[in-house]
Amino acid sequence: MSSSEAEQASSKSRWYESKIGLLLIGSVLSGILVPLFQYTQETIKWKRQNRYENVKYQLGMMRDGMKEFVMIHAFNAEAYERIRPFAENTTVNSKDFETYASQHLDMQNRRFQQNARFAAFLIYFPENGRGNLRETYNDYLGAVQDYMGNLEKLVQVRSGLVDSKIADKSGLQREFQQLQDKIDSGLVLINQKYEEVLQMMKQQIGGKEDESESYM
Amino acid sequence: MRARVICSLAATSLLLLSIEFGAHAGRPDIGGGSNRVQTPYKYGSAVTLKDVTTVKSIASKSRTITDVVKAGTHITETGENVALMYVRGDAATGTPLYQIAGTTDSGAKQSIDFSEIESFVVSKDESNASSVLIDVQQFPAISAAELLEKKPTYTDLTQFYSRKIRLKINTAGPRGTVLALVVKNPPAKGYKVAAPVSDLAGNSQVKLGYGVFSFQSLPLPAIWWATESVTSDSKYPYRVKVRARR
């Protein structure tokens, strides 16, 4: 390299090392690159926080849904208690049957409302498990429907047993006994279906809890 | 298994037709229900040794688990027909084992059949990475013959025939397999891995429930020790009630 070229090269490098050059480089770094980096970091952080909040909200709704489902199950106990005087050897009269009919209707209405309340929470369960959950819940409802039907029938048969106009009650006695057995086995089936629905919800909630922790 | 002794379609007044997915004792109940006892035996009929041993052997293979906690995840496991098996990965194709076998603190070998296990707790063995310590709650620790001879009540069983045994078991199996809890949930035909034993959360209790078996198209609970002397006790917990989970 000639001496003039060498002088030119060294003046360029001296420019970067000059005060004005360093000031310009510093300005670019602090004015453009650093804010850009910070902005990108903040965006990532904000997106993660947003996803975490969504998961947290969804988790809360799933847990509330599970609570509503437990409340549904309590109606099976209430329904049995209402027919207990008719199932056991308690003296019952026509007024008792009328009282039962109106109380049973009221209980059914409350039960349907609770079913609807729970159904509204199903949309918060993850899509990949929701179909299965809905199907299992419908199986549970089917078992409950059969159980409620048998409870009502038991009361009707008991009404026949106390009716003095009916002479031969042996058939009714047999039916009464069979219904008691059906009610017992129906309740056990309901417990089984209840466990299945609950377990599904618990597993999906557990999966969502794992997901929420992954954001930490 | 004789029809007349185990069950009869004609006399079901006190015999519960149980289709329950595991009969768990001690879970909090919502209340309601007839409260009638759950038993595989016909009330008022003589129960023979063969009946009890038959139901006992069914009970071994039909235990259930609920809410088993694994370390590192909130997802719990539930299943029927629980067994132990040496598995590789997720492939549960080995031979199912229906007992917990290991060595006691004194070095003696001991094996407890699943039909006699109420629950167990797994903890780490600090001295050996490929073994775990299992505290087994054995209930009832009574043979079928002694059950029929002594006719204990449920209270007698809990007071005199319940014990805790600590076993050290090897979790490493042949050809790189590991010991795992497996379940078979109908209608699936095969087993699936619920959790490797070493993955069970430390100090978390695994309770075994009783499954059901079919007899003359009737589903019966496999509570082999639920003879009349036991179920007559008011403290006997397996009854028809509206149940809620813990």
Interface residues (C-beta under 8 A of the other chain):
Chain A: V70 H73 A74 N76 A77 E78 A79 Y80 E81 A87 Q177 Q180 D181 I183 D184 S185 L187 V188 L189 I190 N191 Q192 Y194 E195 E196 L198 Q199 K202 Q203 I205 G206 G207 E209 D210
Chain B: T12 S13 L16 L17 S18 I19 E20 F21 G22 I30 G31 G32 G33 S34 R36 Q38 T66 D67 T73 H74 I75 T76 T78 V240 K241 V242 R243 A244 R245
